[in-house]
Every structure is written in structure tokens, then in C-alpha cells.
Amino acid sequence: MEFHQTLIPGRLIKRYKRFLADVELKDGTVVTAHCPNSGSMKTCNEPGWQVLLSESNNPKRKLKYTWELAHNSVCWIGVNTHLANKLAVEAIQKGWIPELGGYDKLETERKYGQNSRIDILLSSAGGKCYVEVKNVTLVEEDGFYKFPDSVTTRGLKHLYELRDMVEQGHRAVMLFAIQRSDGALFKPAEAIDPKYSAALKEVHTQGVEILTYRAEISPESIELKIKTNYSLTGKK
């Protein structure tokens, strides 16, 4: 996925009220940007970090800028969680995730489960595959990529709905889209959300597949194409 414009560089002053971020641009101007991330953003929103913003010309928008990327002096981090599904769709269509290849039809946001919508529904004569996508931006001191970065009751609900699809005879996949490159492998964030961690292990034993793919990120584009290992035991 290529950015449709040249992103605007700045330095993060602070992120606050979840969806707001103050950024100092190169000319010293301070702007308030939309922060498209509802999580804690732990390990990816330190004041002083270099950030990149996109700019909108839509006069109906309250905030002109959107925070897209942050740099921690090691790598770029994709903080826009709204891009995860788009990255996954592109990766499937381009064959970068071979485990999800071979289907004739790809749909997004189809209703299923208990008043939910599945991120991606793949189908062919051979059956259906339900794919839930989660954006991963957390890396802790132990070197693991982790999800979630805050308690997620919605994410917990999605895991059991995927399990229900398996019980109905379909294929179900939990796809973790990692938008940074400075970790080793993926594991659930047990200390942050023990219920989600336990549920992920539970539904995996019941047939829900886990895929973890890392994005290649630059100021020009993001591509979800590098398979990453995962551990449900916490061991590397």
C-alpha cells in the first residue's frame, strides 16, 4: 500500500484523549493531528520521536492532519490501526500470505456471529475462511511483539466467534498484522490482558489458526509480506 501523498515530518509533543496528538512541524508550527489508534500505544508514542502525518483537504474534517508513522530511532512504526485490514487485503490479493491463497472471492465487513462483522471472508467451492485482523504495535523489553496493548473485550468476543465458525465446519484465522520491525516473534500480551491471552490459546487448540505477518514500512509505503513466528508459551 503506497501513501497517496508525501507525508509531512514532525516531532511528537504528546498524544492525549486517545485520538489527539500535538506535533511540531519542521517550521516550528504546532498542529493537532487525529490519532487513529484506540489502544494504549505503549512503546510507540514517546514525546520527541519523529512522526509522519498525512494531510486532508476535506473542509468538513475537524482535523486536517492524521498521524500515520512514528520512528523510535530503530524502525518505523505504523500507528494507524485503520490500515491493518487494507494491508491484509492487499497481501492476500498479491499472494504475500500463501496460507490464505486459493480462494475465488474476497469480501470485507460481512455480518457474522453475534452482531459482528468479519474483517475478511474468503470463499470458493471448497468452503469459507473467516479472517479476523488485529494491528500489532507493541514490543516489550523481552523482545516479543505483543497484542493487545490494552484490555480488549471486543477482541475476546471475536476469538470465540472465530471458534464458532470452526465448529460450523468453516476455516477461521486470526491474523496479527505487525506494523514495526524491531521485535523477535509474536506472543499474546498475558500481563496486559490475561483473558485474551488464555482465550487465544484455547481457541487455537479448537481449530482457530494463527498467522503473524510483519509489514515492511517506509515513508512511501507499507507492505504486509514477512511471515513471523509466534509463541503461545512465551518461549523463544
C-alpha atoms as an extended CHARMM CRD file, in Angstrom:
* protein
*
       236  EXT
         1         1  MET       CA              0.0000000000        0.0000000000        0.0000000000  PROA      1               0.0000000000
         2         2  GLU       CA              1.5190000000        3.2470000000       -1.1250000000  PROA      2               0.0000000000
         3         3  PHE       CA              0.7390000000        6.5400000000        0.5400000000  PROA      3               0.0000000000
         4         4  HSD       CA             -1.0630000000        8.7630000000       -1.9420000000  PROA      4               0.0000000000
         5         5  GLN       CA              0.9150000000       11.8150000000       -0.8850000000  PROA      5               0.0000000000
         6         6  THR       CA              4.2560000000       12.7960000000        0.5830000000  PROA      6               0.0000000000
         7         7  LEU       CA              3.9060000000       12.5150000000        4.3570000000  PROA      7               0.0000000000
         8         8  ILE       CA              4.6980000000       15.5590000000        6.4690000000  PROA      8               0.0000000000
         9         9  PRO       CA              7.5060000000       15.1950000000        9.0400000000  PROA      9               0.0000000000
        10        10  GLY       CA              7.3420000000       16.4680000000       12.5880000000  PROA      10              0.0000000000
        11        11  ARG       CA              8.1650000000       15.7260000000       16.2110000000  PROA      11              0.0000000000
        12        12  LEU       CA              5.6300000000       14.3250000000       18.6370000000  PROA      12              0.0000000000
        13        13  ILE       CA              4.8380000000       16.5930000000       21.5610000000  PROA      13              0.0000000000
        14        14  LYS       CA              2.1830000000       14.4220000000       23.1770000000  PROA      14              0.0000000000
        15        15  ARG       CA             -0.7010000000       12.0870000000       22.5000000000  PROA      15              0.0000000000
        16        16  TYR       CA             -3.8170000000       12.6670000000       24.6030000000  PROA      16              0.0000000000
        17        17  LYS       CA             -7.5390000000       11.9490000000       24.8450000000  PROA      17              0.0000000000
        18        18  ARG       CA             -6.7940000000        8.7890000000       22.8090000000  PROA      18              0.0000000000
        19        19  PHE       CA             -7.4740000000       10.3460000000       19.4290000000  PROA      19              0.0000000000
        20        20  LEU       CA             -5.4340000000       13.5610000000       19.5480000000  PROA      20              0.0000000000
        21        21  ALA       CA             -1.7210000000       14.2360000000       19.0980000000  PROA      21              0.0000000000
        22        22  ASP       CA              0.1660000000       17.5180000000       19.1740000000  PROA      22              0.0000000000
        23        23  VAL       CA              3.0260000000       17.6210000000       16.6710000000  PROA      23              0.0000000000
        24        24  GLU       CA              5.6640000000       20.2410000000       15.9740000000  PROA      24              0.0000000000
        25        25  LEU       CA              6.3380000000       20.5780000000       12.2560000000  PROA      25              0.0000000000
        26        26  LYS       CA              9.7400000000       21.4220000000       10.7830000000  PROA      26              0.0000000000
        27        27  ASP       CA              8.9460000000       25.1230000000       10.5950000000  PROA      27              0.0000000000
        28        28  GLY       CA              8.1000000000       25.2130000000       14.3030000000  PROA      28              0.0000000000
        29        29  THR       CA              4.3220000000       25.2450000000       13.7950000000  PROA      29              0.0000000000
        30        30  VAL       CA              2.4170000000       23.0950000000       16.3030000000  PROA      30              0.0000000000
        31        31  VAL       CA             -0.6020000000       21.2400000000       14.8990000000  PROA      31              0.0000000000
        32        32  THR       CA             -3.1220000000       18.8710000000       16.4360000000  PROA      32              0.0000000000
        33        33  ALA       CA             -3.4610000000       15.6610000000       14.4250000000  PROA      33              0.0000000000
        34        34  HSD       CA             -6.0300000000       12.8870000000       14.5270000000  PROA      34              0.0000000000
        35        35  CYS       CA             -4.5730000000        9.7650000000       16.1900000000  PROA      35              0.0000000000
        36        36  PRO       CA             -6.2370000000        6.7390000000       14.5060000000  PROA      36              0.0000000000
        37        37  ASN       CA             -5.4540000000        4.3040000000       17.3070000000  PROA      37              0.0000000000
        38        38  SER       CA             -7.7440000000        3.4720000000       20.2210000000  PROA      38              0.0000000000
        39        39  GLY       CA             -5.1940000000        1.4090000000       22.1620000000  PROA      39              0.0000000000
        40        40  SER       CA             -2.7040000000        2.5000000000       24.7900000000  PROA      40              0.0000000000
        41        41  MET       CA              0.0210000000        2.8770000000       22.1240000000  PROA      41              0.0000000000
        42        42  LYS       CA              2.5220000000        1.6470000000       24.6770000000  PROA      42              0.0000000000
        43        43  THR       CA              6.1030000000        1.6790000000       23.2510000000  PROA      43              0.0000000000
        44        44  CYS       CA              5.1360000000        3.7100000000       20.1840000000  PROA      44              0.0000000000
        45        45  ASN       CA              4.2480000000        7.2490000000       21.3010000000  PROA      45              0.0000000000
        46        46  GLU       CA              7.2090000000        8.7540000000       23.1110000000  PROA      46              0.0000000000
        47        47  PRO       CA              7.4150000000       12.5820000000       23.0990000000  PROA      47              0.0000000000
        48        48  GLY       CA             10.2330000000       13.7770000000       20.8710000000  PROA      48              0.0000000000
        49        49  TRP       CA             10.0100000000       10.9310000000       18.3770000000  PROA      49              0.0000000000
        50        50  GLN       CA              9.9480000000       11.6920000000       14.6890000000  PROA      50              0.0000000000
        51        51  VAL       CA              6.4720000000       11.2390000000       13.2080000000  PROA      51              0.0000000000
        52        52  LEU       CA              4.8970000000       11.4810000000        9.7760000000  PROA      52              0.0000000000
        53        53  LEU       CA              1.4680000000       12.9450000000        9.0920000000  PROA      53              0.0000000000
        54        54  SER       CA             -0.9090000000       12.7640000000        6.1610000000  PROA      54              0.0000000000
        55        55  GLU       CA             -2.8720000000       15.8430000000        5.1880000000  PROA      55              0.0000000000
        56        56  SER       CA             -6.5250000000       16.0600000000        4.1620000000  PROA      56              0.0000000000
        57        57  ASN       CA             -8.0930000000       18.7430000000        2.0010000000  PROA      57              0.0000000000
        58        58  ASN       CA            -11.6020000000       17.8030000000        3.1230000000  PROA      58              0.0000000000
        59        59  PRO       CA            -13.1340000000       21.0320000000        4.5230000000  PROA      59              0.0000000000
        60        60  LYS       CA            -15.6120000000       19.0070000000        6.6150000000  PROA      60              0.0000000000
        61        61  ARG       CA            -12.8500000000       17.4390000000        8.7090000000  PROA      61              0.0000000000
        62        62  LYS       CA            -12.2120000000       18.9930000000       12.1090000000  PROA      62              0.0000000000
        63        63  LEU       CA             -8.5300000000       17.9950000000       11.9980000000  PROA      63              0.0000000000
        64        64  LYS       CA             -6.5010000000       18.4950000000        8.8650000000  PROA      64              0.0000000000
        65        65  TYR       CA             -3.7430000000       16.0310000000        9.7500000000  PROA      65              0.0000000000
        66        66  THR       CA             -3.6380000000       12.3110000000       10.5590000000  PROA      66              0.0000000000
        67        67  TRP       CA             -0.7540000000       10.6410000000       12.3870000000  PROA      67              0.0000000000
        68        68  GLU       CA              0.4810000000        7.7320000000       10.2520000000  PROA      68              0.0000000000
        69        69  LEU       CA              4.0050000000        6.6980000000       11.3290000000  PROA      69              0.0000000000
        70        70  ALA       CA              6.3850000000        7.0690000000       14.2460000000  PROA      70              0.0000000000
        71        71  HSD       CA             10.1300000000        6.3660000000       14.3930000000  PROA      71              0.0000000000
        72        72  ASN       CA             11.7890000000        5.1530000000       17.5980000000  PROA      72              0.0000000000
        73        73  SER       CA             15.3580000000        5.6050000000       16.2260000000  PROA      73              0.0000000000
        74        74  VAL       CA             15.3340000000        1.9190000000       15.2300000000  PROA      74              0.0000000000
        75        75  CYS       CA             12.4150000000        1.4960000000       12.8330000000  PROA      75              0.0000000000
        76        76  TRP       CA              9.2080000000        2.9860000000       11.5130000000  PROA      76              0.0000000000
        77        77  ILE       CA              6.0260000000        2.0370000000       13.3670000000  PROA      77              0.0000000000
        78        78  GLY       CA              2.6130000000        2.1250000000       11.6920000000  PROA      78              0.0000000000
        79        79  VAL       CA              0.2830000000        3.6350000000       14.2820000000  PROA      79              0.0000000000
        80        80  ASN       CA             -2.8110000000        3.8820000000       12.0560000000  PROA      80              0.0000000000
        81        81  THR       CA             -4.8350000000        0.8150000000       13.0340000000  PROA      81              0.0000000000
        82        82  HSD       CA             -7.3570000000        1.5680000000       10.2760000000  PROA      82              0.0000000000
        83        83  LEU       CA             -4.7740000000        0.4410000000        7.7200000000  PROA      83              0.0000000000
        84        84  ALA       CA             -4.4270000000       -3.1230000000        9.0510000000  PROA      84              0.0000000000
        85        85  ASN       CA             -7.4020000000       -4.5280000000        7.1340000000  PROA      85              0.0000000000
        86        86  LYS       CA             -6.3390000000       -2.7910000000        3.9170000000  PROA      86              0.0000000000
        87        87  LEU       CA             -2.8250000000       -4.1800000000        4.2910000000  PROA      87              0.0000000000
        88        88  ALA       CA             -4.2020000000       -7.6830000000        4.8360000000  PROA      88              0.0000000000
        89        89  VAL       CA             -6.4840000000       -7.4850000000        1.7900000000  PROA      89              0.0000000000
        90        90  GLU       CA             -3.6090000000       -6.2850000000       -0.3970000000  PROA      90              0.0000000000
        91        91  ALA       CA             -1.3050000000       -9.0140000000        0.9240000000  PROA      91              0.0000000000
        92        92  ILE       CA             -3.8680000000      -11.7560000000        0.2230000000  PROA      92              0.0000000000
        93        93  GLN       CA             -4.6110000000      -10.4540000000       -3.2590000000  PROA      93              0.0000000000
        94        94  LYS       CA             -0.9120000000      -10.2130000000       -4.1400000000  PROA      94              0.0000000000
        95        95  GLY       CA             -0.1330000000      -13.6910000000       -2.7930000000  PROA      95              0.0000000000
        96        96  TRP       CA              2.0960000000      -12.4990000000        0.0350000000  PROA      96              0.0000000000
        97        97  ILE       CA              0.1810000000      -14.6820000000        2.5180000000  PROA      97              0.0000000000
        98        98  PRO       CA              0.1800000000      -18.0890000000        0.7950000000  PROA      98              0.0000000000
        99        99  GLU       CA             -1.7720000000      -19.6860000000        3.6530000000  PROA      99              0.0000000000
       100       100  LEU       CA             -4.7490000000      -17.5890000000        2.5430000000  PROA      100             0.0000000000
       101       101  GLY       CA             -4.4100000000      -18.2270000000       -1.1810000000  PROA      101             0.0000000000
       102       102  GLY       CA             -6.5710000000      -20.2860000000       -3.4920000000  PROA      102             0.0000000000
       103       103  TYR       CA             -9.9430000000      -18.6560000000       -2.8200000000  PROA      103             0.0000000000
       104       104  ASP       CA            -12.1330000000      -17.2830000000       -5.6000000000  PROA      104             0.0000000000
       105       105  LYS       CA            -13.8450000000      -14.4820000000       -3.7000000000  PROA      105             0.0000000000
       106       106  LEU       CA            -12.7600000000      -11.9450000000       -1.0860000000  PROA      106             0.0000000000
       107       107  GLU       CA            -15.2910000000       -9.8570000000        0.8450000000  PROA      107             0.0000000000
       108       108  THR       CA            -14.8420000000       -7.4230000000        3.7240000000  PROA      108             0.0000000000
       109       109  GLU       CA            -17.0400000000       -6.4490000000        6.6590000000  PROA      109             0.0000000000
       110       110  ARG       CA            -19.5480000000       -9.2770000000        6.1920000000  PROA      110             0.0000000000
       111       111  LYS       CA            -22.0110000000       -9.8390000000        9.0400000000  PROA      111             0.0000000000
       112       112  TYR       CA            -21.4700000000      -12.9860000000       11.0950000000  PROA      112             0.0000000000
       113       113  GLY       CA            -21.5420000000      -14.2480000000       14.6670000000  PROA      113             0.0000000000
       114       114  GLN       CA            -23.3850000000      -12.2570000000       17.3030000000  PROA      114             0.0000000000
       115       115  ASN       CA            -23.9270000000       -8.8610000000       15.7110000000  PROA      115             0.0000000000
       116       116  SER       CA            -20.3380000000       -8.7160000000       14.4000000000  PROA      116             0.0000000000
       117       117  ARG       CA            -18.6580000000       -8.2010000000       11.0590000000  PROA      117             0.0000000000
       118       118  ILE       CA            -15.7410000000      -10.3300000000        9.9190000000  PROA      118             0.0000000000
       119       119  ASP       CA            -12.7950000000       -8.3520000000        8.5940000000  PROA      119             0.0000000000
       120       120  ILE       CA            -12.2070000000      -10.6360000000        5.6030000000  PROA      120             0.0000000000
       121       121  LEU       CA            -14.3160000000      -13.5150000000        4.2630000000  PROA      121             0.0000000000
       122       122  LEU       CA            -12.6530000000      -15.7620000000        1.6960000000  PROA      122             0.0000000000
       123       123  SER       CA            -14.7360000000      -18.2700000000       -0.2010000000  PROA      123             0.0000000000
       124       124  SER       CA            -14.5890000000      -20.7850000000       -3.0170000000  PROA      124             0.0000000000
       125       125  ALA       CA            -16.2710000000      -24.0390000000       -3.9720000000  PROA      125             0.0000000000
       126       126  GLY       CA            -14.1580000000      -25.7350000000       -1.3190000000  PROA      126             0.0000000000
       127       127  GLY       CA            -15.5470000000      -23.6690000000        1.5590000000  PROA      127             0.0000000000
       128       128  LYS       CA            -15.2360000000      -20.4350000000        3.5070000000  PROA      128             0.0000000000
       129       129  CYS       CA            -12.4290000000      -18.9120000000        5.5330000000  PROA      129             0.0000000000
       130       130  TYR       CA            -13.1560000000      -16.2480000000        8.1610000000  PROA      130             0.0000000000
       131       131  VAL       CA            -10.1980000000      -13.9380000000        8.8250000000  PROA      131             0.0000000000
       132       132  GLU       CA            -10.0290000000      -11.5260000000       11.7480000000  PROA      132             0.0000000000
       133       133  VAL       CA             -7.2130000000       -8.9310000000       11.5560000000  PROA      133             0.0000000000
       134       134  LYS       CA             -5.5680000000       -7.2390000000       14.5320000000  PROA      134             0.0000000000
       135       135  ASN       CA             -2.9650000000       -4.4870000000       14.3450000000  PROA      135             0.0000000000
       136       136  VAL       CA              0.1800000000       -5.0290000000       16.4490000000  PROA      136             0.0000000000
       137       137  THR       CA              2.3540000000       -2.0770000000       17.5320000000  PROA      137             0.0000000000
       138       138  LEU       CA              3.5920000000       -3.2200000000       20.9430000000  PROA      138             0.0000000000
       139       139  VAL       CA              7.1140000000       -4.5320000000       21.5860000000  PROA      139             0.0000000000
       140       140  GLU       CA              8.2210000000       -5.0010000000       25.1940000000  PROA      140             0.0000000000
       141       141  GLU       CA             11.6470000000       -5.4190000000       26.7870000000  PROA      141             0.0000000000
       142       142  ASP       CA             11.5990000000       -9.2020000000       26.3100000000  PROA      142             0.0000000000
       143       143  GLY       CA             11.7150000000       -8.6150000000       22.5450000000  PROA      143             0.0000000000
       144       144  PHE       CA              8.2920000000      -10.0130000000       21.7100000000  PROA      144             0.0000000000
       145       145  TYR       CA              5.6900000000       -8.3720000000       19.5320000000  PROA      145             0.0000000000
       146       146  LYS       CA              2.5050000000       -8.4340000000       21.6200000000  PROA      146             0.0000000000
       147       147  PHE       CA             -1.2310000000       -7.9520000000       21.3730000000  PROA      147             0.0000000000
       148       148  PRO       CA             -3.2710000000       -6.3930000000       22.8430000000  PROA      148             0.0000000000
       149       149  ASP       CA             -1.7100000000       -3.2400000000       24.2920000000  PROA      149             0.0000000000
       150       150  SER       CA             -4.8020000000       -2.6900000000       26.4770000000  PROA      150             0.0000000000
       151       151  VAL       CA             -7.7040000000       -4.8640000000       27.6270000000  PROA      151             0.0000000000
       152       152  THR       CA             -9.9600000000       -5.7440000000       24.6960000000  PROA      152             0.0000000000
       153       153  THR       CA            -13.3890000000       -7.2170000000       25.3870000000  PROA      153             0.0000000000
       154       154  ARG       CA            -14.2320000000       -6.7950000000       21.7040000000  PROA      154             0.0000000000
       155       155  GLY       CA            -11.1600000000       -8.7900000000       20.6900000000  PROA      155             0.0000000000
       156       156  LEU       CA            -12.1240000000      -11.5140000000       23.1480000000  PROA      156             0.0000000000
       157       157  LYS       CA            -15.5910000000      -11.7340000000       21.5840000000  PROA      157             0.0000000000
       158       158  HSD       CA            -14.0440000000      -12.0820000000       18.1310000000  PROA      158             0.0000000000
       159       159  LEU       CA            -11.9260000000      -15.0480000000       19.2120000000  PROA      159             0.0000000000
       160       160  TYR       CA            -14.9450000000      -17.0360000000       20.3400000000  PROA      160             0.0000000000
       161       161  GLU       CA            -16.8570000000      -16.1010000000       17.2030000000  PROA      161             0.0000000000
       162       162  LEU       CA            -13.9880000000      -17.4960000000       15.1280000000  PROA      162             0.0000000000
       163       163  ARG       CA            -14.1590000000      -20.6730000000       17.2120000000  PROA      163             0.0000000000
       164       164  ASP       CA            -17.8770000000      -20.8790000000       16.4520000000  PROA      164             0.0000000000
       165       165  MET       CA            -17.1340000000      -20.7450000000       12.7190000000  PROA      165             0.0000000000
       166       166  VAL       CA            -14.7750000000      -23.7070000000       13.0950000000  PROA      166             0.0000000000
       167       167  GLU       CA            -17.4980000000      -25.6290000000       14.9040000000  PROA      167             0.0000000000
       168       168  GLN       CA            -19.8130000000      -24.9100000000       11.9710000000  PROA      168             0.0000000000
       169       169  GLY       CA            -17.3200000000      -26.5300000000        9.5960000000  PROA      169             0.0000000000
       170       170  HSD       CA            -15.5650000000      -23.4470000000        8.2590000000  PROA      170             0.0000000000
       171       171  ARG       CA            -11.9490000000      -22.3520000000        8.3900000000  PROA      171             0.0000000000
       172       172  ALA       CA            -11.1230000000      -19.4940000000       10.7860000000  PROA      172             0.0000000000
       173       173  VAL       CA             -7.8940000000      -17.4840000000       11.0220000000  PROA      173             0.0000000000
       174       174  MET       CA             -6.6320000000      -14.9010000000       13.4960000000  PROA      174             0.0000000000
       175       175  LEU       CA             -4.2020000000      -12.7150000000       11.5270000000  PROA      175             0.0000000000
       176       176  PHE       CA             -1.9080000000      -10.4240000000       13.5150000000  PROA      176             0.0000000000
       177       177  ALA       CA             -0.5560000000       -7.6130000000       11.3190000000  PROA      177             0.0000000000
       178       178  ILE       CA              2.6760000000       -6.3350000000       12.8790000000  PROA      178             0.0000000000
       179       179  GLN       CA              3.4920000000       -2.7520000000       11.9110000000  PROA      179             0.0000000000
       180       180  ARG       CA              7.0800000000       -2.4910000000       13.1400000000  PROA      180             0.0000000000
       181       181  SER       CA             10.3160000000       -4.4890000000       12.7310000000  PROA      181             0.0000000000
       182       182  ASP       CA             12.2820000000       -4.3370000000       15.9880000000  PROA      182             0.0000000000
       183       183  GLY       CA             10.9110000000       -7.4550000000       17.7080000000  PROA      183             0.0000000000
       184       184  ALA       CA             11.7050000000      -11.1600000000       17.5700000000  PROA      184             0.0000000000
       185       185  LEU       CA              8.4120000000      -13.0550000000       17.3810000000  PROA      185             0.0000000000
       186       186  PHE       CA              4.8130000000      -12.7060000000       18.4710000000  PROA      186             0.0000000000
       187       187  LYS       CA              3.0680000000      -13.7160000000       21.6880000000  PROA      187             0.0000000000
       188       188  PRO       CA             -0.1690000000      -12.6240000000       23.3780000000  PROA      188             0.0000000000
       189       189  ALA       CA              0.2320000000       -9.8880000000       25.9990000000  PROA      189             0.0000000000
       190       190  GLU       CA             -0.6940000000      -12.0050000000       29.0030000000  PROA      190             0.0000000000
       191       191  ALA       CA              0.2720000000       -9.4050000000       31.6020000000  PROA      191             0.0000000000
       192       192  ILE       CA             -1.9290000000       -6.7640000000       29.9550000000  PROA      192             0.0000000000
       193       193  ASP       CA             -4.9820000000       -8.9040000000       29.1510000000  PROA      193             0.0000000000
       194       194  PRO       CA             -4.8080000000      -12.4020000000       30.6630000000  PROA      194             0.0000000000
       195       195  LYS       CA             -8.3490000000      -13.2560000000       29.4970000000  PROA      195             0.0000000000
       196       196  TYR       CA             -7.4870000000      -12.5490000000       25.8610000000  PROA      196             0.0000000000
       197       197  SER       CA             -4.2270000000      -14.4860000000       26.1400000000  PROA      197             0.0000000000
       198       198  ALA       CA             -5.9770000000      -17.5230000000       27.6340000000  PROA      198             0.0000000000
       199       199  ALA       CA             -8.7420000000      -17.3680000000       25.0500000000  PROA      199             0.0000000000
       200       200  LEU       CA             -6.2770000000      -17.2070000000       22.1530000000  PROA      200             0.0000000000
       201       201  LYS       CA             -4.5750000000      -20.3580000000       23.4110000000  PROA      201             0.0000000000
       202       202  GLU       CA             -7.9520000000      -22.0310000000       23.9730000000  PROA      202             0.0000000000
       203       203  VAL       CA             -9.4530000000      -21.3450000000       20.5490000000  PROA      203             0.0000000000
       204       204  HSD       CA             -6.1710000000      -22.2880000000       18.8630000000  PROA      204             0.0000000000
       205       205  THR       CA             -6.4740000000      -25.7810000000       20.3380000000  PROA      205             0.0000000000
       206       206  GLN       CA            -10.0430000000      -25.8510000000       18.9990000000  PROA      206             0.0000000000
       207       207  GLY       CA             -9.0390000000      -25.1860000000       15.4090000000  PROA      207             0.0000000000
       208       208  VAL       CA             -8.6280000000      -21.4260000000       15.0110000000  PROA      208             0.0000000000
       209       209  GLU       CA             -5.4420000000      -20.8200000000       13.0340000000  PROA      209             0.0000000000
       210       210  ILE       CA             -2.9360000000      -18.1110000000       13.9370000000  PROA      210             0.0000000000
       211       211  LEU       CA             -0.9380000000      -16.2030000000       11.3520000000  PROA      211             0.0000000000
       212       212  THR       CA              1.5530000000      -13.4510000000       12.1650000000  PROA      212             0.0000000000
       213       213  TYR       CA              2.9220000000      -11.2710000000        9.3780000000  PROA      213             0.0000000000
       214       214  ARG       CA              5.1800000000       -8.2430000000        9.6480000000  PROA      214             0.0000000000
       215       215  ALA       CA              4.9940000000       -5.1860000000        7.4490000000  PROA      215             0.0000000000
       216       216  GLU       CA              7.8390000000       -3.5460000000        5.5830000000  PROA      216             0.0000000000
       217       217  ILE       CA              7.3960000000        0.1550000000        6.3470000000  PROA      217             0.0000000000
       218       218  SER       CA              8.8660000000        3.2690000000        4.7660000000  PROA      218             0.0000000000
       219       219  PRO       CA              7.6720000000        6.8650000000        4.4310000000  PROA      219             0.0000000000
       220       220  GLU       CA              6.4340000000        5.8990000000        0.9610000000  PROA      220             0.0000000000
       221       221  SER       CA              4.6190000000        2.5960000000        1.5450000000  PROA      221             0.0000000000
       222       222  ILE       CA              3.5910000000       -0.2310000000        3.8650000000  PROA      222             0.0000000000
       223       223  GLU       CA              3.5070000000       -3.8540000000        2.6880000000  PROA      223             0.0000000000
       224       224  LEU       CA              2.4340000000       -6.8050000000        4.8510000000  PROA      224             0.0000000000
       225       225  LYS       CA              4.6240000000       -9.5580000000        3.4610000000  PROA      225             0.0000000000
       226       226  ILE       CA              7.0750000000      -11.0210000000        6.0050000000  PROA      226             0.0000000000
       227       227  LYS       CA              5.9540000000      -14.1230000000        7.8860000000  PROA      227             0.0000000000
       228       228  THR       CA              6.8620000000      -14.0290000000       11.5830000000  PROA      228             0.0000000000
       229       229  ASN       CA              6.9090000000      -16.8430000000       14.0970000000  PROA      229             0.0000000000
       230       230  TYR       CA              4.7330000000      -16.8440000000       17.2040000000  PROA      230             0.0000000000
       231       231  SER       CA              4.8180000000      -18.4530000000       20.6280000000  PROA      231             0.0000000000
       232       232  LEU       CA              1.8390000000      -19.1210000000       22.8660000000  PROA      232             0.0000000000
       233       233  THR       CA              4.0770000000      -20.3470000000       25.6870000000  PROA      233             0.0000000000
       234       234  GLY       CA              6.2200000000      -17.2080000000       25.9650000000  PROA      234             0.0000000000
       235       235  LYS       CA              9.4070000000      -19.0410000000       24.9890000000  PROA      235             0.0000000000
       236       236  LYS       CA             11.5640000000      -18.0060000000       22.0450000000  PROA      236             0.0000000000
